[in-house]
Amino acid sequence: MIGALATATGAAALTTQLLHATRDWGATHGEAAAVLPGDELVPGPTERTTLAVTVEAPAEAVWPWLVQIGHGRGGMYSYDRLENLLGLDIHSTDAIREEWQHLAAGDRVVVVPEGYGPMPAGYSFPVAQVLPGRALVLRQAPPEHPWNSVWSFHLRPHGRGRCRLLSRSVTQRPPGLGLRVATRAMEPVTLVMTRRMLRGIAERAERRAAAPDPVPAATAPGAR
């Protein structure tokens, strides 16, 4: 029994460490090392993670999906079924909605709605910076949040009709052991969900970019 427990514990620790080692999934060395908008908001020492995907669509086609993220807006484009098993009531849209396109510093992006059982106050990220078509920077800091960090998204041109979509997390190293352990324990979940989020945004932008332009009514076959 003790041996099996030790083996399971060791396997879990190894898995966590392997995931930590791939925390810059998809990002080039240059992207992981780059200084991005929002990085300057968190004092050192920090831990930094950069995830990235190539999108077969230009940045201006990706931005409308990115800017409408959040509960009660476009959703999180991740594993909705898993999130909803936890009662988060997340519904990722397949449409661009005009009313969700306006986001400014001081607004909030909700990820956990108010009234959610384990977190009755909900959880949301204040918007720190909006650089249209380029970057969206979300902020969390004590005393409202346990972590002092930014979660930011960046769009970079990558050849004709393509771009790179990056997710950057910069977190001040927590002073307490308990929070450090919690941070490392949450890292695999955050990594997996954020990877899927980036792919979800990319897939939607690519589908829309590849769709044929609608034929104007005046020139449609049979139109008079």
DATAJO-V417125 format. One record per residue. RES is the residue in one letter. PSI is psi in whole degrees, 0 to 359 (999 if undefined). Layout:
BEGIN
res,psi
RES,PSI
RES,PSI
END
This chain:
BEGIN
res,psi
M,313
I,321
G,319
A,320
L,319
A,320
T,315
A,318
T,317
G,320
A,319
A,318
A,320
L,318
T,315
T,318
Q,321
L,318
L,322
H,323
A,339
T,28
R,347
D,40
W,129
G,346
A,142
T,167
H,319
G,321
E,319
A,328
A,345
A,146
V,122
L,156
P,134
G,334
D,324
E,349
L,343
V,121
P,153
G,170
P,148
T,163
E,139
R,138
T,137
T,122
L,152
A,151
V,154
T,133
V,128
E,57
A,151
P,161
A,322
E,341
A,342
V,324
W,316
P,329
W,318
L,316
V,345
Q,19
I,157
G,154
H,137
G,1
R,234
G,353
G,195
M,358
Y,28
S,221
Y,82
D,317
R,318
L,315
E,324
N,337
L,333
L,1
G,22
L,347
D,52
I,133
H,103
S,130
T,158
D,18
A,149
I,125
R,129
E,321
E,347
W,6
Q,356
H,108
L,134
A,162
A,133
G,338
D,174
R,142
V,113
V,132
V,335
V,120
P,153
E,144
G,357
Y,130
G,295
P,339
M,74
P,334
A,353
G,187
Y,129
S,158
F,121
P,142
V,123
A,319
Q,141
V,115
L,94
P,129
G,357
R,310
A,145
L,121
V,121
L,146
R,144
Q,142
A,151
P,154
P,354
E,321
H,154
P,335
W,146
N,102
S,170
V,150
W,114
S,157
F,140
H,141
L,129
R,131
P,146
H,63
G,177
R,124
G,17
R,163
C,169
R,135
L,120
L,145
S,126
R,130
S,125
V,119
T,129
Q,134
R,121
P,143
P,331
G,146
L,318
G,317
L,327
R,318
V,317
A,321
T,313
R,323
A,326
M,344
E,315
P,320
V,312
T,318
L,310
V,316
M,322
T,321
R,314
R,325
M,314
L,317
R,322
G,318
I,315
A,315
E,318
R,317
A,321
E,319
R,316
R,321
A,329
A,344
A,139
P,146
D,137
P,142
V,125
P,143
A,324
A,337
T,4
A,149
P,130
G,355
A,150
R,999
END
